[in-house]
Amino acid sequence: MAWSVVPVSVGGAVQAAAIGEIRAAIIERRRAAGVGPEGGGGDPPVVSAGAVATAATINTYRQAIESIIGRYRNPGDVVHTWSKEGVVEAALGAGRFDWTNTPARAGGLVEDTSLPAGTLMYAEHLNDMKAVLDKLYILGIDERPGRQFAVYDGGGWSWSENEGDGSVTAEAHANVLLGTPVNERAQSAPYDFVFEPVGSVSVKEVKARGALRGTDLDFTVKDISFYGHGNGPQPSDRSWNAQLRIGTHRPANSPRGSDTTVFYENDLSDNGKHDADSKNSDLSELRVFTTDNWAGVTVPTPSPSSWPYWVTYVLDDYGSIVSGYTAEAAGSNRQLWEWWGSAYLAITHMWAEMDFVYLTR
């Protein structure tokens, strides 16, 4: 189902059915934004067949829309929510920043927030609202309190809500020659979306954007060192991924539990986006640096009925990395000495594209 009565033809009669569609579309968007019938002045009043839609009624509908504009994001700039002026101009055309009171065809355009009492009803009064509502379909998703930190010390994983380090870092490191045990860290955070479905309204797609960068002043994300007097080349730049994983609960047992799914990876090797080679001069050491941003990644979220879901920041399993470098070092009469990866991996924005009943994209 979609718009069937609105837009109203210019010069045509404004009927209760058209006003009813606008009302239904407003309620859809209020519920999706977590606004109940009692919130923000309440749902707009019903205009029954045969009743008179007064200027006060139109003003109430406009106010109901304006009260939720700031909850929706601009599809062309999902970092920011709409302003009234921004969405009105996008919907009605360049130079338009408010609702139509008198259309240009009636002697000259007059726009204002409120209709004066006694104003003649025009089709534009409803069509303006439809055009603005059609721009409201992207909602932000927030991180809930409860971020947890996972640490592996070589003997097992432990989870804690201690946020003492205040970072969103995924790490794995060890000094092989000194016998330093493997230490690894990850973080997991629940994301939620307050959504009260209305009719067949649903979440069409969830996407995210964020950043991946090294954690020191040089933005180092990977460091591999060999030890010995062999004459082999610099350690190979093997793939090793920083990952975002998702599950309906905090991962069981470890951040790579069977209840999590990888939905985003960024290779910590110099794959053309990182500036590593120019900083590497030691034949026994390989360092990789990055300050990448990522955007528009689709998040395979579970059904909203099972939200919140958990997103975990973690480095790919290091077992094959260590084995590969150990073999490579031995092949050149050297030993693997120290290895580590440390990535600041953050989600800066996450948003849901809604599939509304009353929507024209």
FENFENBEL-V283943 format. One record per residue. N is the residue number from 0. RES is the residue in one letter. PSI is psi in whole degrees, -180 to 180 (999 if undefined). Layout:
n	res	psi
N	RES	PSI
N	RES	PSI
//
This chain:
n	res	psi
0	M	146
1	A	-169
2	W	131
3	S	-23
4	V	-34
5	V	140
6	P	154
7	V	136
8	S	137
9	V	127
10	G	-10
11	G	167
12	A	138
13	V	111
14	Q	165
15	A	-32
16	A	-39
17	A	-43
18	I	-36
19	G	-37
20	E	-43
21	I	-43
22	R	-45
23	A	-40
24	A	-37
25	I	-44
26	I	-41
27	E	-50
28	R	-29
29	R	-45
30	R	-41
31	A	-30
32	A	8
33	G	20
34	V	116
35	G	178
36	P	-23
37	E	-9
38	G	150
39	G	39
40	G	-3
41	G	166
42	D	151
43	P	150
44	P	154
45	V	137
46	V	110
47	S	158
48	A	133
49	G	-13
50	A	164
51	V	127
52	A	107
53	T	171
54	A	-36
55	A	-36
56	T	-48
57	I	-42
58	N	-38
59	T	-41
60	Y	-44
61	R	-44
62	Q	-38
63	A	-37
64	I	-47
65	E	-31
66	S	-17
67	I	-4
68	I	-44
69	G	-6
70	R	-14
71	Y	149
72	R	151
73	N	120
74	P	-27
75	G	-8
76	D	76
77	V	-8
78	V	-32
79	H	147
80	T	161
81	W	147
82	S	162
83	K	-46
84	E	-40
85	G	-45
86	V	-35
87	V	-43
88	E	-40
89	A	-35
90	A	-39
91	L	-12
92	G	160
93	A	136
94	G	-4
95	R	129
96	F	2
97	D	174
98	W	155
99	T	127
100	N	-52
101	T	124
102	P	160
103	A	-33
104	R	-14
105	A	26
106	G	2
107	G	133
108	L	129
109	V	123
110	E	145
111	D	169
112	T	-39
113	S	145
114	L	130
115	P	149
116	A	138
117	G	1
118	T	140
119	L	138
120	M	130
121	Y	155
122	A	-33
123	E	-27
124	H	-38
125	L	-40
126	N	-35
127	D	-45
128	M	-40
129	K	-45
130	A	-39
131	V	-44
132	L	-35
133	D	-17
134	K	-9
135	L	92
136	Y	5
137	I	121
138	L	139
139	G	151
140	I	133
141	D	152
142	E	129
143	R	156
144	P	148
145	G	18
146	R	138
147	Q	149
148	F	130
149	A	132
150	V	133
151	Y	123
152	D	19
153	G	-18
154	G	-17
155	G	170
156	W	145
157	S	144
158	W	144
159	S	153
160	E	12
161	N	114
162	E	33
163	G	-33
164	D	-14
165	G	26
166	S	173
167	V	54
168	T	140
169	A	128
170	E	155
171	A	130
172	H	158
173	A	153
174	N	107
175	V	-45
176	L	-35
177	L	-3
178	G	19
179	T	126
180	P	153
181	V	131
182	N	132
183	E	147
184	R	144
185	A	172
186	Q	149
187	S	134
188	A	137
189	P	138
190	Y	141
191	D	160
192	F	116
193	V	111
194	F	118
195	E	106
196	P	143
197	V	118
198	G	-128
199	S	17
200	V	137
201	S	171
202	V	119
203	K	-46
204	E	147
205	V	134
206	K	164
207	A	159
208	R	159
209	G	-156
210	A	148
211	L	125
212	R	162
213	G	162
214	T	-5
215	D	-174
216	L	-27
217	D	-1
218	F	42
219	T	129
220	V	-15
221	K	140
222	D	123
223	I	128
224	S	137
225	F	156
226	Y	139
227	G	-179
228	H	22
229	G	170
230	N	30
231	G	170
232	P	179
233	Q	147
234	P	143
235	S	150
236	D	80
237	R	152
238	S	140
239	W	116
240	N	138
241	A	134
242	Q	149
243	L	126
244	R	154
245	I	145
246	G	166
247	T	-12
248	H	172
249	R	135
250	P	139
251	A	137
252	N	-48
253	S	165
254	P	-12
255	R	31
256	G	163
257	S	-11
258	D	13
259	T	154
260	T	134
261	V	126
262	F	-7
263	Y	135
264	E	146
265	N	122
266	D	128
267	L	7
268	S	167
269	D	88
270	N	20
271	G	-20
272	K	-17
273	H	155
274	D	79
275	A	-47
276	D	-38
277	S	-16
278	K	2
279	N	115
280	S	-17
281	D	123
282	L	-12
283	S	3
284	E	142
285	L	126
286	R	142
287	V	142
288	F	145
289	T	149
290	T	55
291	D	149
292	N	147
293	W	151
294	A	155
295	G	26
296	V	128
297	T	131
298	V	118
299	P	70
300	T	149
301	P	175
302	S	140
303	P	-23
304	S	-20
305	S	10
306	W	155
307	P	156
308	Y	161
309	W	134
310	V	129
311	T	135
312	Y	128
313	V	157
314	L	145
315	D	151
316	D	131
317	Y	-4
318	G	-51
319	S	-29
320	I	-49
321	V	-43
322	S	-44
323	G	-44
324	Y	-34
325	T	-45
326	A	-40
327	E	-43
328	A	-44
329	A	-33
330	G	-16
331	S	27
332	N	38
333	R	179
334	Q	149
335	L	128
336	W	-72
337	E	141
338	W	141
339	W	152
340	G	141
341	S	109
342	A	128
343	Y	109
344	L	111
345	A	144
346	I	119
347	T	-31
348	H	140
349	M	138
350	W	156
351	A	132
352	E	121
353	M	147
354	D	87
355	F	154
356	V	-48
357	Y	92
358	L	133
359	T	114
360	R	999
//
